[in-house]
Every structure is written in structure tokens, then in C-alpha cells.
Amino acid sequence: MYIKPKPYKFGIALSGGGARGIVHIGVLEALHKYGIRPEIISGASAGALVGAFYASGMEPLEILEVVKSNKMVKMFKWQLPSNGLIDIKKILSLLESCIGSDDFSNLKKPFYCSVVNLNSGQSEIKSEGKLFQWVLASASIPVIFEPQIIDGITYVDGGLLNNLPVDCIRDQCRILIGVHVNHNGPEESISGIKAIAERTLRLAMGQNVRESLSKCDFVIDPPETRKFNTFDFKKADEIFKIGFEETEKRILQMFDSIDLNQVVKEKANRTILEE
């Protein structure tokens, strides 16, 4: 029986999670340190933003600097409601300045993003045509951001129904890394409307990633992400560090689980011991 070879060695799927999505940048930086550069990317919501920047050719530390910029931090402040509490057009200006070309075909790596068609109530995956409109749609958290109207259809945050889009790239890569930034474990105390809303959203989204996580060859799901909320962009360095350290801590386990060659494993082992 002929089995069609998979064109890419490494793929990475990035979940949504607001500011917790900065974990993705730390994960990518740690992977780069050990010579792993994902060649195909998928993402939802914050994962779609990071994924689009990465697929355009930006290095992880360059993406981190964009996130830490005053422009980005000031963007995520509560405003008086209209169609949404935060003006997502400000994110558009960042995409335009950092990526430039508004088309999936001009990205340096294949990229897929998850969106929700609010009219049909179905999850959709977008990977061609105008890039920015779909990234904005994927990141349009209902109520927080104004929904995106594209060709007469209303689209919102892809994480609502598919917060870790793996099916779109699973058959295209030999090794799939899934990064989940909404770790759900027991919480001793939950008080205040914002904390309750955060917990509720994480639990709801957690239900739609279980099957996706099972399809990954390796999963990064740092428990420490529970300390941060959707708008903690001022804590970018702390969140980045969580992603970097969790990946580095488990890098040899990753090598064992995906059976990379011994030379690469020995190099990683030496680097960790030297530090």
C-alpha cells in the first residue's frame, strides 16, 4: 500500500488564550535554540496572531518586541461598548506594519487559521486569500472585539469551536507539536466577575481541544498560564519565560517521544548541562 509522504517535518498548532498566547513565542524561541523550526503553522485567536507573524518570517524575539510595544499594550484596555469593547482595527495596523503583504500566498511558511462562522454556527479553516481579515476574525473574541463581516457573513473568534486547529495540518507534517495556553486544573478560589468569566471561558474552550491534543505528537501545556488573564500583556516577559522554560525543560523528552537522531539529542543534553 502506497503512503503519500508528508511534505513537512515539523508542524505546530497554537491555541488561543489572549495574553497567554505570548507563551507561544517562548516555545518557538526554545525550539529554535535546539534547531527545531516548524515549517507549517496553524492557530486560533492569539495563536493565529503569533502564527501569522511567525509564518511571515519574523523571528520569535521580534514578535515578542511587537507584543511588548506600547502600541500593543495600550490596545488592550477596556473602552465604552459599541459593537465591541476594544477596537480591533488597531491590530490591523500592526499586521500591516509587521507583515506588509495581505495575502496567505506571500507568507514564507504555510499558515492556517481557525474562525467561527456565526451565521452557520460552524468552525472554518482559512488558508488562502486576504490574510489580515481572517486573522482579525480569528482573534475577534465576542463582545470584547467587534465581529468581522466578510462577504456578508459574520465571523468571530476561532477558539470558540476549534481552539487548537490540528486537523488542517496533521496530514502534512511528520511531527506535530501542539501548544495549549489555557491549562485547566482545580482552582481553590474564584472570586469577582472577571475571574469567573476567565474561568468559564477556559473551561468551555478546554472541551474543544481534548481531541486535538490527542492528535499531537508532543503537547506543551504549562500549568503556570492559569496565573494570567486575557489582558495581561504588560506581563509579556513573564509569560514568554513560561513558554521558553517549559519547552526547554521537556526538550529531551520531546526528542525521545518523536525519535529525533542521537546527535541532536546529545547536543541538547550538553547545552542544558552547560547552563
C-alpha positions as CSV (number, residue, x, y, z in Angstrom):
1,M,0.0,0.0,0.0
2,Y,1.4,3.4,-1.1
3,I,1.5,6.0,1.7
4,K,1.9,9.6,0.4
5,P,5.0,11.2,2.2
6,K,4.3,14.2,4.4
7,P,5.9,17.3,2.9
8,Y,7.0,18.9,6.2
9,K,8.9,17.5,9.2
10,F,7.7,19.8,11.9
11,G,4.3,21.4,12.3
12,I,3.0,23.5,15.2
13,A,-0.6,24.3,16.3
14,L,-1.1,27.3,18.5
15,S,-4.1,27.8,20.7
16,G,-6.0,31.0,21.6
17,G,-5.8,32.5,25.1
18,G,-5.3,36.3,24.9
19,A,-2.1,37.4,26.5
20,R,-1.4,33.8,27.5
21,G,-0.7,33.4,23.8
22,I,2.7,35.0,24.5
23,V,3.7,31.5,25.7
24,H,3.8,30.5,22.0
25,I,6.6,33.0,21.4
26,G,8.7,31.5,24.2
27,V,8.0,28.0,22.9
28,L,9.2,28.9,19.4
29,E,12.3,30.6,20.8
30,A,13.2,27.5,22.8
31,L,12.6,25.3,19.7
32,H,14.9,27.5,17.7
33,K,17.6,27.2,20.3
34,Y,17.6,23.4,19.7
35,G,17.4,23.6,15.9
36,I,13.7,23.0,15.5
37,R,11.9,25.4,13.2
38,P,8.3,24.4,12.5
39,E,7.6,24.6,8.7
40,I,3.8,24.7,8.8
41,I,1.7,26.5,11.3
42,S,-1.9,26.7,12.4
43,G,-3.5,28.9,15.1
44,A,-6.7,30.2,16.7
45,S,-7.2,33.7,18.1
46,A,-4.0,34.8,19.8
47,G,-2.4,31.7,18.3
48,A,-3.4,33.0,14.9
49,L,-1.8,36.3,15.5
50,V,1.5,34.8,16.6
51,G,1.2,32.2,13.9
52,A,0.8,34.8,11.2
53,F,3.8,36.8,12.4
54,Y,5.9,33.7,12.5
55,A,4.8,32.4,9.1
56,S,5.7,35.8,7.6
57,G,9.3,35.2,8.6
58,M,9.6,37.1,11.8
59,E,11.8,35.6,14.5
60,P,10.3,34.8,17.9
61,L,12.2,37.6,19.7
62,E,11.0,40.1,17.0
63,I,7.4,39.0,17.7
64,L,8.0,39.5,21.4
65,E,9.1,43.1,20.9
66,V,6.0,43.8,18.9
67,V,3.8,42.4,21.7
68,K,5.8,44.5,24.3
69,S,5.5,47.7,22.4
70,N,3.4,50.5,24.0
71,K,1.2,50.4,21.0
72,M,0.2,46.8,21.7
73,V,-0.2,47.2,25.4
74,K,-2.4,50.3,25.1
75,M,-4.6,48.5,22.6
76,F,-6.0,46.1,25.2
77,K,-7.8,48.5,27.5
78,W,-11.5,48.4,28.2
79,Q,-13.5,51.1,26.4
80,L,-17.1,52.1,26.2
81,P,-19.1,49.4,24.4
82,S,-20.3,49.8,20.8
83,N,-20.1,46.6,18.8
84,G,-17.1,45.6,20.9
85,L,-15.2,46.9,23.9
86,I,-11.9,47.1,22.0
87,D,-11.2,48.4,18.6
88,I,-9.7,45.5,16.6
89,K,-8.6,47.9,13.8
90,K,-5.6,48.7,15.8
91,I,-4.4,45.1,15.4
92,L,-4.9,45.6,11.7
93,S,-2.3,48.4,11.7
94,L,0.2,46.1,13.4
95,L,-0.4,43.4,10.9
96,E,0.1,45.9,8.1
97,S,3.3,47.3,9.5
98,C,4.9,44.0,10.5
99,I,3.8,41.7,7.7
100,G,3.1,44.1,4.8
101,S,1.6,41.8,2.2
102,D,-2.1,41.0,2.8
103,D,-2.2,37.5,1.3
104,F,-1.6,34.0,2.6
105,S,0.3,33.2,-0.6
106,N,3.0,35.7,0.3
107,L,3.8,34.1,3.6
108,K,7.1,32.3,3.9
109,K,5.5,29.3,5.6
110,P,2.0,27.7,5.1
111,F,-0.4,29.0,7.7
112,Y,-3.9,28.0,8.6
113,C,-6.3,29.9,11.0
114,S,-9.5,28.9,12.7
115,V,-12.6,31.1,12.6
116,V,-16.2,30.7,13.5
117,N,-19.0,31.4,11.0
118,L,-21.5,33.0,13.3
119,N,-24.3,32.7,10.7
120,S,-23.9,28.9,10.2
121,G,-22.6,28.2,13.7
122,Q,-19.7,26.2,12.2
123,S,-16.0,26.3,12.6
124,E,-14.0,27.0,9.4
125,I,-10.3,26.9,8.5
126,K,-8.8,29.7,6.3
127,S,-5.5,29.4,4.4
128,E,-5.8,31.4,1.2
129,G,-6.9,34.8,0.0
130,K,-6.7,38.0,2.1
131,L,-4.7,37.2,5.2
132,F,-5.5,40.1,7.6
133,Q,-9.3,39.8,7.5
134,W,-9.1,36.1,8.6
135,V,-6.5,36.7,11.3
136,L,-8.7,39.5,12.7
137,A,-11.7,37.3,12.5
138,S,-9.9,34.5,14.3
139,A,-9.0,36.9,17.1
140,S,-12.4,38.6,17.5
141,I,-13.4,37.5,20.9
142,P,-17.2,38.0,21.1
143,V,-18.3,41.2,23.0
144,I,-14.6,42.1,23.6
145,F,-14.0,42.7,19.9
146,E,-16.3,43.8,17.1
147,P,-17.1,40.8,14.9
148,Q,-15.7,40.7,11.3
149,I,-18.2,41.0,8.4
150,I,-16.6,39.3,5.4
151,D,-18.7,38.8,2.2
152,G,-21.8,39.5,4.2
153,I,-21.0,36.7,6.8
154,T,-20.3,37.4,10.4
155,Y,-17.1,35.8,11.8
156,V,-15.8,35.6,15.4
157,D,-13.0,34.0,17.4
158,G,-12.0,30.7,16.1
159,G,-11.2,29.4,19.6
160,L,-14.9,29.2,20.4
161,L,-15.3,25.9,18.5
162,N,-11.7,24.9,17.4
163,N,-9.1,26.4,19.8
164,L,-6.3,24.1,18.6
165,P,-6.7,23.5,14.8
166,V,-4.7,20.4,14.2
167,D,-6.7,18.5,11.5
168,C,-5.7,21.0,8.9
169,I,-2.0,20.3,9.2
170,R,-1.9,16.8,10.8
171,D,-1.5,15.0,7.5
172,Q,1.1,17.5,6.2
173,C,3.8,17.1,8.8
174,R,5.6,14.1,10.3
175,I,5.9,15.6,13.8
176,L,3.1,17.8,15.2
177,I,3.6,20.0,18.3
178,G,0.5,21.3,20.0
179,V,0.8,24.3,22.3
180,H,-2.2,24.9,24.6
181,V,-2.1,28.0,26.8
182,N,-5.4,27.6,28.8
183,H,-4.4,24.9,31.3
184,N,-7.4,23.8,33.3
185,G,-6.8,22.3,36.7
186,P,-8.6,22.7,40.1
187,E,-8.9,26.3,41.4
188,E,-9.1,26.8,45.1
189,S,-10.6,30.3,45.0
190,I,-12.5,32.1,42.2
191,S,-14.0,35.5,43.1
192,G,-15.0,38.5,41.1
193,I,-16.8,38.8,37.8
194,K,-13.6,38.9,35.7
195,A,-12.1,35.8,37.4
196,I,-15.4,33.9,36.9
197,A,-15.6,35.0,33.3
198,E,-12.0,33.9,32.7
199,R,-12.5,30.5,34.3
200,T,-15.8,29.9,32.5
201,L,-14.2,30.7,29.1
202,R,-11.2,28.5,29.7
203,L,-13.4,25.6,30.7
204,A,-15.6,26.0,27.7
205,M,-12.7,26.1,25.3
206,G,-11.0,23.3,27.1
207,Q,-13.7,20.9,25.9
208,N,-13.0,21.5,22.2
209,V,-9.2,20.9,22.4
210,R,-9.2,17.4,24.0
211,E,-9.4,15.5,20.8
212,S,-7.0,17.9,19.1
213,L,-4.4,17.4,21.8
214,S,-4.7,13.6,21.4
215,K,-3.6,14.0,17.7
216,C,-0.4,15.8,18.5
217,D,2.9,14.0,18.8
218,F,4.0,16.3,21.5
219,V,2.0,18.7,23.7
220,I,3.1,21.8,25.7
221,D,0.5,22.9,28.2
222,P,2.2,24.9,31.0
223,P,0.1,24.9,34.3
224,E,1.5,28.4,35.1
225,T,-0.6,30.0,32.5
226,R,-3.5,30.0,34.9
227,K,-1.9,32.9,36.8
228,F,-2.5,35.2,33.9
229,N,-5.7,36.7,32.4
230,T,-6.6,37.6,28.8
231,F,-5.3,41.2,29.0
232,D,-2.0,40.7,30.9
233,F,0.1,42.0,28.0
234,K,2.2,44.1,30.5
235,K,3.5,40.8,31.8
236,A,4.8,39.7,28.4
237,D,8.3,38.8,29.7
238,E,6.9,36.6,32.5
239,I,4.6,34.8,30.1
240,F,7.3,34.4,27.4
241,K,9.6,32.9,30.1
242,I,6.9,30.3,31.0
243,G,6.8,29.0,27.4
244,F,10.5,29.0,26.9
245,E,11.3,27.3,30.2
246,E,8.6,24.7,29.8
247,T,9.8,23.8,26.4
248,E,13.4,23.7,27.4
249,K,12.6,21.6,30.5
250,R,11.0,19.0,28.3
251,I,13.1,19.2,25.2
252,L,14.8,15.9,25.7
253,Q,11.5,14.2,26.4
254,M,10.3,15.7,23.1
255,F,13.3,14.2,21.3
256,D,12.7,10.8,22.9
257,S,9.0,10.9,22.0
258,I,9.5,11.8,18.4
259,D,12.7,9.8,17.9
260,L,15.0,12.5,16.6
261,N,18.5,11.4,15.8
262,Q,21.0,10.8,18.6
263,V,23.3,13.7,17.5
264,V,20.6,16.3,18.1
265,K,19.6,14.8,21.4
266,E,23.3,14.8,22.6
267,K,23.7,18.4,21.6
268,A,20.6,19.4,23.5
269,N,21.7,17.5,26.6
270,R,25.1,19.2,26.5
271,T,23.6,22.6,26.2
272,I,21.3,22.1,29.2
273,L,24.1,20.7,31.4
274,E,26.4,23.6,30.4
275,E,23.8,26.1,31.6
